[in-house]
Amino acid sequence: MGPTGMQARREDPGPGRRPPPCLPGFEGVRRYWDPVHRRFVAKILPGEFYVTADGEELLATVLGSCVAACVRDPVAGVGGMNHFMLPASAEDEPRPEAPSAAARYGAYAMEALINEVLKHGGRRERLEVKVAGGGELVSARIGRANAAFVRCYLEREGLAVAAADLGGPWPRKVLYLPATGKMLVRKLRRLHNATIAEREQDYLHTLEAVAPQGSVELWD
């Protein structure tokens, strides 16, 4: 019998067990065994994305003002997650008809993730997209801009949003199982937010210091 959502169980791998092989190019993403969900988990940090074709691999991230998109093709059995932030607190929120220079970072993060899913057998017309994040930790404006960007991007690209949990004053922990499309979002209302905010502030400063290079086109 195959896995059913997050409750599926496999035997404990025991000491020294290594995660299954990852797709080429994702060797640098940290993966570990989660004894609660009894799955190997890929931890997605700010600026990273990860795609898997493993039917039992779980993806996880913690978001403040950043946004994560979870994209999969349920037929091809491939999916992934990204974690990104726009590099500047623009005065105007992104609009589909007039994307800002700052939105190039978000567009790159989205296109890189989608391209990798398509590269491994996904089809654009079958993509299922879920999004979360855009909290008001670094600043309310940055969180709102990130949330507005991802909605505008998906609208512009003709990709429907199957589920969304965006905005609000709190950080989130997100778990995503590409094999089933199940996304769990836990709002961390009781967590001290300083560490998440400081990490995202450092990430924001890095983005503002380094201009994006080139562009990425969607793979058909």
C-alpha positions as CSV (number, residue, x, y, z in Angstrom):
1,M,0.0,0.0,0.0
2,G,1.4,3.4,-0.9
3,P,1.8,6.4,1.4
4,T,-1.3,8.4,2.4
5,G,-0.5,12.0,3.2
6,M,1.8,13.0,6.1
7,Q,0.7,10.0,8.2
8,A,2.4,7.4,6.1
9,R,5.2,5.5,8.0
10,R,8.3,3.7,7.0
11,E,10.8,1.8,9.2
12,D,13.3,3.8,11.1
13,P,16.4,4.0,8.9
14,G,18.8,3.4,11.9
15,P,22.1,5.0,12.6
16,G,24.1,6.0,9.6
17,R,21.3,5.6,7.0
18,R,21.7,8.1,4.2
19,P,18.9,9.8,2.4
20,P,18.0,8.5,-1.1
21,P,19.8,10.0,-4.1
22,C,18.7,13.5,-5.0
23,L,18.2,14.9,-8.4
24,P,21.3,16.4,-10.0
25,G,22.1,19.9,-8.9
26,F,20.6,19.6,-5.4
27,E,23.4,18.0,-3.6
28,G,24.0,21.1,-1.5
29,V,20.5,21.2,0.1
30,R,20.5,19.8,3.6
31,R,18.5,16.6,4.2
32,Y,17.9,14.8,7.4
33,W,15.7,12.0,8.9
34,D,12.6,13.3,10.8
35,P,11.6,10.8,13.4
36,V,8.2,12.3,13.9
37,H,7.1,12.0,10.2
38,R,9.5,9.1,9.6
39,R,10.7,10.6,6.4
40,F,13.8,12.2,5.0
41,V,13.3,16.0,4.9
42,A,14.9,18.5,2.6
43,K,15.3,21.8,4.5
44,I,14.9,24.8,2.2
45,L,16.7,28.0,3.3
46,P,16.3,31.5,2.0
47,G,17.3,31.7,-1.6
48,E,17.2,28.0,-2.1
49,F,14.8,25.7,-4.1
50,Y,14.6,21.9,-4.3
51,V,12.8,19.5,-6.5
52,T,12.3,15.8,-5.9
53,A,10.9,12.7,-7.7
54,D,11.1,10.6,-4.5
55,G,7.6,9.6,-3.5
56,E,8.2,9.9,0.2
57,E,10.6,12.8,0.6
58,L,9.2,15.8,2.6
59,L,10.2,19.4,2.1
60,A,10.3,21.9,4.9
61,T,11.0,25.6,5.5
62,V,10.4,28.4,8.0
63,L,9.1,31.7,6.6
64,G,8.8,35.2,8.0
65,S,8.4,37.9,5.3
66,C,9.7,35.5,2.7
67,V,7.4,33.4,0.4
68,A,7.6,29.7,-0.5
69,A,5.9,28.3,-3.6
70,C,5.2,24.6,-3.7
71,V,4.8,23.3,-7.3
72,R,4.2,19.7,-8.5
73,D,2.9,17.7,-11.4
74,P,0.8,14.9,-9.9
75,V,1.0,12.7,-13.0
76,A,4.8,12.9,-13.4
77,G,5.3,12.5,-9.7
78,V,7.8,15.4,-9.4
79,G,7.5,18.5,-7.3
80,G,9.4,21.1,-5.3
81,M,9.6,24.2,-3.1
82,N,11.4,27.5,-3.2
83,H,12.0,30.2,-0.6
84,F,12.5,33.8,-1.7
85,M,12.1,37.5,-0.9
86,L,12.1,40.6,-3.1
87,P,15.3,42.5,-2.6
88,A,13.8,45.9,-1.8
89,S,10.7,47.3,-0.1
90,A,9.3,48.9,-3.2
91,E,6.9,51.8,-2.8
92,D,4.4,50.1,-5.1
93,E,3.3,46.4,-4.9
94,P,4.1,44.4,-8.0
95,R,1.5,44.4,-10.7
96,P,1.2,41.7,-13.5
97,E,1.2,44.4,-16.2
98,A,4.2,46.3,-14.8
99,P,6.7,44.1,-12.9
100,S,9.3,46.0,-11.0
101,A,13.1,45.5,-11.2
102,A,12.9,44.0,-7.7
103,A,10.4,41.4,-8.9
104,R,13.2,39.9,-11.1
105,Y,14.4,38.1,-8.0
106,G,11.0,36.5,-7.4
107,A,10.5,35.8,-11.0
108,Y,13.9,34.0,-11.1
109,A,13.0,31.9,-8.1
110,M,9.7,30.9,-9.5
111,E,11.0,30.2,-13.0
112,A,13.9,28.2,-11.7
113,L,11.6,26.0,-9.6
114,I,9.0,25.5,-12.4
115,N,11.7,24.8,-15.0
116,E,13.2,22.1,-12.9
117,V,9.8,20.4,-12.4
118,L,9.2,20.6,-16.2
119,K,12.7,19.3,-16.9
120,H,12.0,16.1,-14.9
121,G,8.8,15.2,-16.7
122,G,6.2,17.8,-15.5
123,R,3.8,19.4,-17.9
124,R,2.8,23.1,-17.5
125,E,-0.9,22.4,-17.9
126,R,-0.9,19.9,-15.1
127,L,1.0,22.0,-12.5
128,E,-0.5,22.4,-9.1
129,V,0.7,25.4,-7.1
130,K,0.4,26.3,-3.4
131,V,2.0,29.3,-1.7
132,A,2.6,30.5,1.9
133,G,4.4,33.2,3.7
134,G,4.6,37.0,3.3
135,G,4.3,37.7,7.0
136,E,5.1,41.1,8.6
137,L,8.4,40.3,10.3
138,V,11.1,42.3,8.5
139,S,8.5,45.0,7.6
140,A,4.8,45.0,6.8
141,R,5.5,46.4,3.4
142,I,8.1,43.8,2.4
143,G,5.8,41.0,3.5
144,R,2.8,42.4,1.6
145,A,5.0,43.0,-1.5
146,N,6.2,39.4,-1.5
147,A,2.7,38.1,-1.1
148,A,1.4,40.4,-3.9
149,F,4.3,39.4,-6.1
150,V,3.6,35.7,-6.0
151,R,-0.1,36.2,-6.7
152,C,0.7,38.5,-9.6
153,Y,3.3,36.2,-11.0
154,L,1.0,33.2,-11.1
155,E,-1.8,35.3,-12.6
156,R,0.5,36.6,-15.3
157,E,1.7,33.1,-16.1
158,G,-1.8,31.6,-16.1
159,L,-1.1,29.2,-13.2
160,A,-4.0,28.7,-10.8
161,V,-3.4,28.8,-7.0
162,A,-4.7,25.6,-5.5
163,A,-4.1,26.9,-1.9
164,A,-2.6,30.0,-0.3
165,D,-1.7,31.1,3.3
166,L,-0.3,34.6,2.9
167,G,0.1,37.7,5.2
168,G,-0.4,38.2,8.9
169,P,2.0,39.1,11.7
170,W,3.5,35.8,12.4
171,P,6.1,33.4,10.9
172,R,5.2,30.0,9.5
173,K,6.6,26.5,9.4
174,V,5.7,24.8,6.1
175,L,5.8,21.1,5.3
176,Y,5.1,19.9,1.8
177,L,4.9,16.4,0.4
178,P,5.1,16.6,-3.4
179,A,3.9,13.0,-3.8
180,T,0.4,13.9,-2.6
181,G,0.5,17.7,-2.8
182,K,-0.3,18.0,0.9
183,M,1.0,21.3,2.4
184,L,0.9,21.8,6.2
185,V,1.3,25.3,7.5
186,R,1.9,26.0,11.2
187,K,1.7,29.6,12.4
188,L,4.4,30.1,15.0
189,R,2.5,32.5,17.2
190,R,4.4,31.6,20.4
191,L,7.9,31.6,18.9
192,H,10.4,34.3,19.6
193,N,10.7,35.9,16.1
194,A,14.1,37.5,16.4
195,T,16.1,34.7,14.9
196,I,13.9,34.5,11.8
197,A,13.7,38.2,11.4
198,E,17.5,38.6,11.7
199,R,18.1,35.7,9.2
200,E,15.8,37.4,6.7
201,Q,17.3,40.8,7.3
202,D,20.7,39.4,6.4
203,Y,19.3,37.7,3.3
204,L,17.7,41.0,2.3
205,H,20.9,42.9,2.6
206,T,22.7,40.2,0.5
207,L,20.0,40.6,-2.2
208,E,20.3,44.4,-2.2
209,A,24.1,44.1,-2.6
210,V,24.1,41.7,-5.6
211,A,22.3,42.4,-8.8
212,P,20.5,39.5,-10.5
213,Q,22.3,38.2,-13.5
214,G,20.4,37.4,-16.7
215,S,17.0,35.9,-16.9
216,V,15.3,32.5,-17.0
217,E,12.7,31.4,-19.5
218,L,10.0,28.8,-18.8
219,W,10.8,25.4,-20.1
220,D,7.9,24.0,-22.3
